Amino acid sequence: MQQQNTRSLESLSWFCHLCGVLSVFIGMTVSLMNLINRDFFHIQSGLFIFASGYALIKISAKITQILNSERANDAPRQFNA
């Protein structure tokens, strides 16, 4: 894999992880605020934000896994003679 593509995927993974963690936190906060206010009809908006953040975190993990496997494939192989 080219170095430029690797850096782009690393930054994409970092951005997805950061936005995912932030979205999970905001989703939990919104859900808890609605729960405390007994506004049960709007809890699903907080759950949607939470689920979107969780999906971003899982996307980040998958990108990182792909990058790690590509690095293992690109590493020079040593043969025992």
SULDA-V846537 format. One record per helix or strand of 3 or more residues. SS is the DSSP state (h for helix, s for strand). FROM is the first residue (numbers start at 1). TO is the last residue. Records with the same first field share a line. If there is no record, write none. Layout:
BEGIN
SS=FROM-TO  FROM-TO
END
This chain:
BEGIN
h=3-36  43-74
END
